Amino acid sequence: MGRKLRVLLQAQIALMLEYRAEVFLWALATALPLILMGVWTQAAEGGSFALSSQEFARYFLCVFIVRQLSVVWVIWEFEQDVVQGRLSFKLLRPIDPYWEHLMAHLAERITRFPFALVLVGLFLLIYPPVRFVPEWGDLLLGILMGLAAFLLRFLMQYTFALLSFWIERAAAIEEGWFILYLFLSGLIAPLDVFPEAVRQIASLTPFPYLVYFPASILAGIPVNLAQGFAVLGVWSVIFLALNRWLWRKGLRQFSGMGA
């Protein structure tokens, strides 16, 4: 199994390198946190917020880095595989299509990250006040949590993608889910600026642990590590169980349609 995954990853990296200019544009397209950084730092200088302007700047820079790790698009690919019948051929291979999609995402991460680092370097030159050096412990834990956030985000979206066995537009569910992700993940605003009641509710959902949690660790902003690991683990188990159940049911539905 390990050898198969390694070969899949190498093949996907080679494929992504052929589209490296497009990968650079994908990295550039996720620059929203860098734009929001200017908005929130200016607001912090003129008002009273839970974070200072420097903390806002560090936070949104780290959000940009975390986003490079956690972008997922598997639902659109899987939906087209089912609708166009490509899944039938993938099922003939001696490996679950889940791993093929995961290796494609990991290959895109490996190809994308050098471009992302270049963008971060350019931004630091243009905007010197945001410069900071994270502690080694925060850096390693933040990257680890960023990878965990990516795996959970991938698992969530792949689970929704399995609904393609029953409906033609499973991606519409992801689009509705994305609205909650946008506001509760910390992508457009750190949870520290939200009312206490909203923070308490959001902390029980998977959304803050996809962006806010790893970004805050990288930025050196205090977070509840025990709660973060616990909630992340619980949601991972829930979606993994739901994913496997939908996969088994979906395969029977898919074969029942003559595929």
Buried (B, 14 or more C-beta within 10 A) or exposed (E): EEEBBEEBBEBBBEEBEEEEEEBBEBBEEBBBBBEBBEEBBEEBEEEEBEBEBBBBBBBBBBBBBBBBBBBBBBBBBBBBBBEEEBBBEBBEEEEEBBBBBBBBBBBBBBBBBEBBEEBBEEBBEEBEEBEBEBEEEBBEBBBEBBBBBBBBBBBBBBBBBBBBBEEEEBBBBBEEBEEEBBBBBBBBBBBBBBEEEEBEEBBEBBBBBBBBBBBBBBBBBEBEEEEBBEBBEEBBEBBEEBBEEBBEEBBEBBEEEEE
